[in-house]
């Protein structure tokens, strides 16, 4: 079984500030809410900070979690209201059928693999000079490249981006013909810097958050993408694709 959780975070508390500042710290707190060891199951999570005063943490787990420790450390433990919600994921997965449309949100780490970086770092230059033929994983940093990264992966993830009903067609790069605009928006782009490991290795993470409307093309592939995530850096809050019913009239 799988469970999708939604947890309220109080950004004014000292421990929550540490969690919000470092995906590594947040990941540690999330793993503490799941039975077993951190390597015993795939955990996906995403922080939605549309309202910076009331950020929401979404977590997908295979076993049923307990978030009491996060509420105690970074929530409103004595306040009224729902501190967290845990929902069985099976009903959503059962509704995934080819042709059905959903609203979606995804925070991802768009990257490319290349053997020839345009501006190699000293470490990369040393590897190239030493004859190392392994490719380098580089982040896409422009909005167009990040959007292209997503559109290149939709087919293998079992969906396509629906055509926007209101946006005008966009010019094609290949010829003078206009092509329909996809119903997807890049609503946030972030650069996160934090440390990992006992030696304090610095990690730089470029993320992009997409929202839009998708149409299911292959229920098995989409189910796999929902449960396994899309793209790299899943431990650091990337890869969790969530679906929601479309608003009435769409």
Buried (B, 14 or more C-beta within 10 A) or exposed (E): EBBBBBBBBBBEBEBBBBBBEBBBBBBEBBBBBBEEEEEEBBBBBBBBBEEEEEBBBBBBBBEBBBBEEBBEBBBBEEEEEEBBEBEEBEEBBEEBEEEBBBBBBBBBBBBBEEEEBEEBEEEBEEBBEEEEEEEBEBBBEEEEEBBBBBEEBBEEBBBBBBBBEEEEEEEEEEEEEEEEBBBBBBEBBEEBEBEBEEEEEEBEBBBBBBBBBBBBBBBEBBBBBBBBBBBBBBBBBBBBBBBEEEEEEE
